[in-house]
């Protein structure tokens, strides 16, 4: 093997080792990030099809809360009560409540206070015309 070939071979090995070290370092950084996650769901009683969901990630920096109930009065206003907070939602023309909140706190500087913290056992109550339904999150 000539000196030039050995030199090129050595450079290739050095490049591969550098890439491997960088990849391992990046992976360790990604794994070290605190990515705590809470995910709770519950089905509503008194309705044929309905569920509530809550998700919190990155120690509460991102929160999502949703309520979906089918077969309710069309174009009607409903009240959603959970964890001491009240929201209002309006069903669509087909009788569907599709209520969604998604807050990415670190992006907009807010403190996520729009969405309360929820724990397993939390009860979500939806009331409105001809409806009183509850779901227990777990």
Secondary structure, DSSP 4 states (H G I P E B T S, - for coil): --HHHHHHHHHHHHHHHHHHHHHHHHHHHHHHS---EEEEEEEPTTSSSEEEEEEEETTTTEEEEEEEE-S--TT-EEEEEETTEEEEEE--TTS-EEEEEEEEHHHHT---TTS----TT-EEEEEETTEEEEEE--
